[in-house]
Amino acid sequence: MAIPASLTKGLTLPVIAAPMFLVSGPDLVVECCNAGVIGTFPSLNQRTTEGYRDWLVEIKSRLKPDAAAFGVNHIVHPTNPRLMADMMVSVEHQVPLIITSLGAVRDVVDAVHGYGGVVFHDIANVRHARKAAESGVDGLILVANGAGGHAGIINPFALVNEVRSFFDGTIILSGCLSTGQDVAGALMMGADFAYMGTRFINTTEAEAPAAYKDMIIESGATDIVHTAAVSGIPANFMTKSLQANGIDPKVLPDHKLDMGDEAKAWKTVWSAGQGAGAVHDVVPTAELVDRLRSEYAQATEQFAKKVGVA
Ligand SMILES: Cc1cc2nc3c(=O)[nH]c(=O)nc-3n(C[C@H](O)[C@H](O)[C@H](O)COP(=O)(O)O)c2cc1C
């Protein structure tokens, strides 16, 4: 149970800014890494493998010598025709952290380990966690109830305890982590990293429209609905965004509505996690990371006082 040595360089807070479809791009990644947390993006945020390569070249050229590592998310599934080509580019550029979604495959893990990279795999239930652990991944991202995007439905305490009982690699907790206090809480529960998505949408550098960021500020946990109606797989979306598109969040079907392809659906209806209720502003990434660091320090100090060690 630890952070892999190759990911500790430049890291000033155990936070990964999670990869987000249509939201994370080079500006967000570079600002995260230069501020001391791990920045990531899905390779599919670029329309082509060549575009993906261009982003890697750009990101590497903009990172400061003491920047934290960066990561890329690959969808490991037959529905992703770019997997092989994108993976080859990741290997060529020796991407420090590869985040796999859907499939945890030994060949991918071996290819990344071959150049000294690290593989974290995201799971939303214990069965998938066991399968991924068997494929040799270095870490498991536990996507708990209330997370943005394709969220799980399991309580984070339950998920961490069950997975920790058979997995001694790195544990990354995902879902509703919005503050430095939340980061401290995740570590106290036994996680090694906090994985934060929704909080990073509301940064100046995130590639989301201003109205999307405003809607996050206006939303609380009860304004988030977990539904398969947008993407076919259950994910969390803002009810205000469904309503803005003429969809009644109270009568959602359990199948995908006709909203066009995946990119169109996510561009039309905006995803966020239940942690939106703790997001009150849009700030530059560097300022957000500074804030998270001081909240984290405050939380650990207050905890030490509470338990009588300070
Ligand atoms: C708009 C949006 C898009 C997302 N797209 C992806 C993605 O492409 N790949 C992925 O692995 N996770 C994706 N996620 C999930 C995040 O990586 C992460 O698990 C989640 O945002 C964490 O929960 P939080 O939003 O409550 O912090 C997405 C989340 C959001 C909000």
The ligand as a Gaussian input file, in Angstrom:
#p B3LYP/6-31G(d) Opt

LIG

0 1
 C      -17.647000      15.109000     -17.349000
 C      -16.939000      13.872000     -16.906000
 C      -16.329000      13.071000     -17.858000
 C      -15.648000      11.909000     -17.463000
 N      -14.992000      11.170000     -18.416000
 C      -14.216000      10.123000     -18.046000
 C      -13.419000       9.431000     -19.005000
 O      -13.415000       9.733000     -20.192000
 N      -12.664000       8.399000     -18.566000
 C      -12.628000       8.027000     -17.243000
 O      -11.892000       7.097000     -16.891000
 N      -13.379000       8.663000     -16.315000
 C      -14.157000       9.704000     -16.679000
 N      -14.882000      10.394000     -15.731000
 C      -14.834000       9.965000     -14.323000
 C      -13.684000      10.644000     -13.602000
 O      -12.466000      10.175000     -14.124000
 C      -13.742000      10.393000     -12.071000
 O      -13.851000       9.023000     -11.778000
 C      -14.895000      11.135000     -11.402000
 O      -15.091000      12.395000     -11.963000
 C      -14.613000      11.295000      -9.912000
 O      -15.747000      11.719000      -9.230000
 P      -16.061000      13.272000      -8.888000
 O      -16.458000      13.872000     -10.193000
 O      -17.168000      13.180000      -7.916000
 O      -14.812000      13.879000      -8.342000
 C      -15.597000      11.540000     -16.093000
 C      -16.219000      12.362000     -15.149000
 C      -16.873000      13.516000     -15.533000
 C      -17.503000      14.403000     -14.495000

